[in-house]
Amino acid sequence: DDGGKPYVLPCVREAEKLLQAKDMDHEYSGIAGDPTFVNLAMKFAYGEDSVPLNEGRVSGVQTLSGTGGLRIMGEMLRKHGHKHIYVPNPTWGNHIPIFTNSGLEVRKYSYYSVATSDLDFESMIKDIKDMPEGSCLLLHACAHNPTGMDPTMEQWKQISETVKEKNLLPFFDCAYQGFASGNAPQDAAALRMFVEDGHLIALVQSFSKNFGLYGQRVGALSVVGATEEEAKKVQSQLKICIRPMYSNPPRHGARIVTTILSDDRLTRDFIDQCKSMADRINEMRIELRGKLEGHGSTHSWDHITKQIGMFAYSGLNKEQVLSLKEKHHIYCTGDGRISMAGVTSGNVDYIAAAIHDVSK
């Protein structure tokens, strides 16, 4: 929140009270988790009117948040003939060890230009065209981590066409739906476009950020199949991967999400509360850029407000990041990624002044 403290959504607190009143047990869930939760999660991402979802062509399982879903999919890919996976450069740091530990070679495709602080779209398309046919590529559904720089819908369309030309397997990592723009359907627009274009996508979802359930490890993994029969076979293979890895997922966080998304009023409350979190982040982006310019910085900081989501890829180099730490006691990752959730109305001016000091 704006006081720098962890924020629990009021709808989550209400859902917890409702669950407490039900006096529920703590028995195991099935290997694939809570089917009601999985169905609600898939509708949340694919949309109520999704054709493959309504045709029963999407297999889905509950996972240990997004990380667990990535690991299960990595295992699935390796077991079924894939030797490598392509990830954007840069990407979330944990993607690389997750897929490496799954037995895959991790290859990178161009995504971001440090020189321009913008998407390197031309190089990205070129690299996708150069991928071996049938390869799997990881795509960030929204709020790319760490850069916060997403393709436009027109660029997504071109990516979709190029992926189809090369017969690639698009695997979406969706960790910020609703929390990126404040509009959940808008944040899912790219993956929904790919489905409408006929791609048989894989999708991993995390409910850590948008529902604030970081410690509950709530996630889902789904795969779109060509037929209902194919989806059943994929479901079986997913369960075969899960069983020896962690047997079955935890129940409490999934119950919270299920309670909210199965109730119209609580869902509306969630949408409003999630949007308030996203709006605060976006306001802090505007404030940070304005303060930097107000302190007399001659650098262009427009990328701060062009980016979206929890993180800002500041453009600071390693030396500047170290100076920020040693002189001003402000901490961020070595690549200059700033957590915008930690920027508040009370510290934004100090942060801007410090960034200006180390970058002037």
C-alpha positions in Angstrom: 0.0 0.0 0.0 1.1 3.7 0.0 2.5 3.2 3.5 4.9 0.5 2.2 3.0 -2.3 4.0 1.7 -5.6 2.6 -1.9 -5.1 1.4 -4.5 -7.8 1.9 -7.5 -7.3 -0.4 -10.8 -6.8 1.6 -12.5 -9.4 -0.6 -9.8 -11.9 0.4 -10.5 -11.2 4.1 -14.2 -11.7 3.5 -13.6 -14.9 1.6 -11.5 -16.2 4.5 -14.3 -15.5 7.0 -16.8 -17.3 4.8 -14.5 -20.3 4.6 -13.9 -20.3 8.3 -17.7 -20.4 8.9 -17.9 -23.5 6.8 -15.7 -25.5 9.2 -14.0 -27.3 6.3 -11.6 -30.2 6.6 -8.0 -30.4 5.6 -7.9 -33.5 3.5 -5.9 -34.0 0.3 -7.1 -32.5 -2.9 -6.8 -34.6 -6.1 -3.6 -34.7 -8.1 -5.0 -32.1 -10.4 -6.2 -29.9 -7.5 -9.6 -28.4 -7.1 -11.5 -28.8 -10.4 -13.9 -25.9 -9.5 -10.9 -23.6 -9.0 -9.2 -24.8 -12.2 -12.4 -24.1 -14.2 -12.8 -20.6 -12.7 -9.1 -19.9 -13.3 -9.3 -20.9 -17.0 -12.5 -18.8 -17.5 -10.7 -15.9 -15.9 -7.9 -16.2 -18.4 -9.5 -17.5 -21.6 -12.8 -15.7 -21.2 -16.4 -17.0 -20.6 -17.0 -17.3 -24.4 -13.7 -19.1 -25.2 -14.5 -21.7 -28.0 -12.0 -24.3 -27.0 -12.9 -24.0 -23.3 -16.6 -24.5 -24.1 -15.8 -27.4 -26.4 -13.9 -29.2 -23.6 -10.6 -28.9 -25.4 -8.6 -27.3 -22.6 -6.9 -29.5 -20.0 -6.0 -27.8 -16.7 -4.5 -28.5 -13.3 -3.9 -26.6 -10.1 -0.2 -25.8 -9.5 2.1 -24.4 -6.9 1.6 -20.9 -8.2 3.2 -19.9 -11.5 6.6 -21.4 -10.6 5.2 -24.9 -10.1 3.2 -24.6 -13.3 6.4 -23.6 -15.2 8.2 -26.6 -13.8 5.5 -29.1 -14.6 5.3 -27.8 -18.2 9.1 -27.9 -18.5 8.9 -31.6 -17.5 6.1 -32.2 -19.9 8.1 -30.7 -22.8 11.2 -32.7 -22.0 9.3 -36.0 -21.6 7.6 -35.5 -25.0 10.5 -34.8 -27.2 11.4 -31.1 -26.7 15.1 -30.5 -26.1 15.1 -26.7 -25.7 12.8 -23.7 -25.0 13.2 -20.1 -26.0 12.8 -17.3 -23.5 12.9 -13.5 -24.0 16.1 -11.6 -23.3 15.8 -10.5 -20.6 13.3 -12.6 -18.7 12.3 -13.3 -15.1 15.5 -14.7 -13.6 13.9 -17.9 -12.3 12.7 -19.0 -15.7 16.2 -20.1 -16.6 16.9 -22.5 -13.7 13.3 -23.8 -13.8 13.7 -24.9 -17.4 17.3 -26.0 -17.0 16.3 -28.2 -14.0 13.5 -29.6 -16.2 16.2 -30.9 -18.5 15.8 -28.3 -21.3 18.4 -26.2 -23.0 17.4 -22.6 -22.5 17.8 -20.4 -25.5 17.1 -16.6 -25.7 15.4 -14.4 -28.3 15.7 -10.7 -28.6 13.1 -8.7 -26.7 14.4 -5.4 -25.3 16.9 -2.7 -26.3 18.8 -1.2 -23.4 20.0 1.5 -25.8 16.5 2.8 -26.6 14.8 1.6 -23.4 12.1 0.1 -25.6 10.9 -3.2 -27.2 13.3 -4.4 -29.9 10.5 -5.7 -32.0 12.3 -6.0 -35.3 15.0 -8.2 -33.7 12.4 -10.2 -31.8 10.5 -11.1 -35.0 13.8 -12.0 -36.8 14.7 -14.3 -33.9 11.3 -16.0 -33.9 11.6 -16.6 -37.7 15.0 -18.2 -37.1 13.7 -20.7 -34.5 13.6 -24.4 -35.5 10.1 -25.5 -36.5 8.1 -26.9 -33.6 10.1 -25.2 -30.9 8.4 -23.9 -27.7 8.8 -20.2 -26.9 7.8 -18.6 -23.7 5.8 -15.4 -23.9 4.9 -13.0 -21.0 1.1 -12.5 -21.3 1.3 -9.0 -19.8 3.6 -6.8 -17.7 6.8 -8.3 -19.0 9.2 -9.1 -16.1 11.6 -7.4 -15.7 11.2 -4.7 -18.4 7.5 -3.8 -18.0 7.5 -3.2 -21.8 4.8 -5.1 -23.6 4.1 -5.4 -27.4 1.1 -3.4 -28.8 -1.9 -5.5 -29.9 -0.8 -4.9 -33.5 2.7 -6.3 -32.7 1.1 -9.2 -30.9 -0.8 -10.0 -34.1 2.4 -10.1 -36.0 4.0 -12.3 -33.4 1.0 -14.6 -33.6 1.3 -14.8 -37.4 5.1 -15.5 -37.2 4.6 -18.2 -34.6 2.0 -19.9 -36.7 4.2 -19.7 -39.8 7.0 -21.5 -37.9 4.6 -24.0 -36.3 5.9 -23.1 -32.8 4.3 -23.9 -29.4 3.5 -20.6 -27.6 3.7 -21.0 -23.8 2.2 -18.0 -22.0 3.3 -17.0 -18.5 0.5 -14.9 -17.0 1.5 -13.6 -13.6 -0.2 -10.2 -13.5 -3.7 -10.5 -15.0 -5.7 -7.6 -13.6 -2.8 -6.2 -11.8 -1.0 -4.9 -14.9 -3.6 -2.5 -16.3 -6.3 -2.8 -13.7 -8.4 -4.5 -16.4 -8.3 -8.4 -16.3 -9.7 -9.0 -19.9 -7.4 -6.4 -21.3 -4.4 -8.1 -19.7 -5.5 -11.4 -21.2 -6.0 -9.9 -24.7 -2.8 -11.3 -26.2 -3.3 -14.9 -25.1 -7.0 -14.7 -26.1 -5.9 -13.5 -29.6 -3.5 -16.4 -30.0 -6.4 -18.9 -29.1 -8.7 -17.2 -31.5 -6.0 -17.4 -34.2 -6.0 -21.2 -33.8 -2.9 -21.7 -31.7 -2.8 -24.6 -29.3 -1.2 -22.7 -26.5 0.0 -23.6 -23.0 -0.7 -21.2 -20.2 0.5 -20.9 -16.6 -1.3 -18.5 -14.2 -0.3 -17.1 -10.9 -2.7 -15.6 -8.3 0.1 -14.2 -6.1 0.1 -10.6 -7.3 -3.5 -10.0 -8.5 -5.1 -11.6 -5.4 -2.2 -10.8 -3.1 -1.9 -14.5 -2.1 1.9 -14.7 -2.3 2.3 -17.2 0.5 -0.6 -19.5 -0.5 1.1 -20.7 -3.8 -2.1 -20.6 -6.0 -1.7 -21.2 -9.7 -3.0 -23.1 -12.7 -1.5 -24.7 -15.8 -3.6 -25.4 -18.9 -3.1 -26.6 -22.4 -5.4 -26.1 -25.4 -5.9 -29.3 -27.4 -7.1 -29.9 -30.9 -9.9 -32.2 -29.7 -11.6 -33.1 -26.4 -10.0 -36.5 -26.6 -6.5 -34.9 -26.9 -7.2 -32.7 -23.9 -8.0 -35.8 -21.8 -4.7 -37.4 -22.8 -2.8 -34.2 -21.9 -4.6 -34.1 -18.6 -3.4 -37.6 -17.8 0.2 -36.7 -18.7 0.1 -33.6 -16.5 -1.0 -35.7 -13.6 1.8 -38.2 -14.3 4.3 -35.4 -13.9 2.7 -34.0 -10.8 2.3 -37.2 -8.8 6.0 -37.9 -8.1 6.9 -34.2 -7.8 4.6 -32.9 -5.1 1.6 -35.3 -5.2 -1.1 -32.6 -4.9 -1.4 -28.9 -4.3 -2.4 -27.0 -1.2 -6.1 -26.2 -0.7 -6.6 -22.9 1.2 -5.5 -20.4 -1.4 -7.4 -22.1 -4.1 -10.5 -22.0 -1.9 -10.1 -18.3 -1.4 -9.9 -17.6 -5.2 -12.8 -20.0 -5.8 -15.0 -18.3 -3.2 -14.3 -14.9 -4.8 -14.6 -15.9 -8.5 -17.8 -18.0 -7.9 -19.6 -15.0 -6.3 -20.7 -12.1 -8.5 -20.4 -9.5 -5.8 -17.1 -10.6 -4.5 -15.8 -10.8 -8.1 -16.8 -7.1 -8.6 -15.1 -6.2 -5.3 -12.0 -8.0 -6.5 -12.0 -6.1 -9.8 -12.3 -2.8 -8.0 -9.7 -3.6 -5.4 -7.2 -5.0 -7.9 -7.7 -1.9 -10.1 -6.9 0.3 -7.1 -3.6 -1.5 -6.7 -2.8 -1.1 -10.4 -3.8 2.5 -10.3 -1.5 3.3 -7.4 1.4 1.7 -9.2 0.7 3.7 -12.3 0.4 6.9 -10.3 3.8 6.2 -8.8 5.2 5.8 -12.3 3.9 9.3 -13.2 5.2 10.7 -10.0 8.7 9.2 -10.3 9.1 10.4 -13.8 7.8 13.9 -12.9 10.1 14.1 -9.9 13.2 13.0 -12.0 12.4 15.7 -14.5 11.7 18.2 -11.7 15.2 17.5 -10.3 16.7 18.6 -13.6 17.6 15.3 -15.1 18.5 15.6 -18.7 17.9 11.9 -19.4 14.7 10.7 -21.0 12.5 8.9 -18.5 9.5 8.4 -20.7 10.1 4.6 -20.5 9.1 4.7 -16.9 5.5 5.6 -17.8 5.4 3.5 -21.0 6.1 0.4 -19.0 3.4 -1.5 -17.1 3.1 -3.7 -14.1 5.0 -4.1 -10.9 8.5 -3.3 -12.1 10.3 -0.4 -13.8 13.4 -1.2 -15.9 15.1 2.0 -15.0 18.0 1.9 -17.4 20.6 2.3 -14.6 23.8 0.3 -15.1 25.5 -1.8 -12.4 27.8 1.0 -11.3 24.8 3.3 -10.8 22.9 0.6 -9.0 25.8 0.1 -6.6 26.1 3.8 -6.0 22.4 4.0 -5.3 22.8 1.4 -2.7 26.0 2.7 -1.1 25.2 6.5 -1.1 21.4 6.4 -0.7 20.6 3.0 0.8 18.1 2.3 -2.0 18.2 -1.3 -3.2 17.2 -2.8 -6.6 18.5 -5.6 -8.8 21.8 -5.3 -10.6 20.1 -4.8 -14.0 18.3 -1.6 -12.7 14.9 -3.2 -12.1 12.9 -1.2 -9.5 9.9 -2.6 -7.7 7.3 0.0 -8.2 5.3 -1.5 -5.3 8.0 -0.1 -3.0 7.6 3.4 -4.3 5.2 5.5 -2.3 4.0 9.1 -2.0 6.3 9.4 1.0 9.5 8.2 -0.6 9.1 9.0 -4.3 10.9 12.3 -4.1 13.9 10.8 -2.2 14.1 8.0 -4.8 14.0 10.4 -7.7 16.6 12.6 -6.2 18.9 9.7 -5.6 18.5 8.3 -9.1 19.2 11.7 -10.5 22.3 12.0 -8.3 23.8 8.6 -9.6 22.8 9.1 -13.2 23.6 12.8 -13.9 
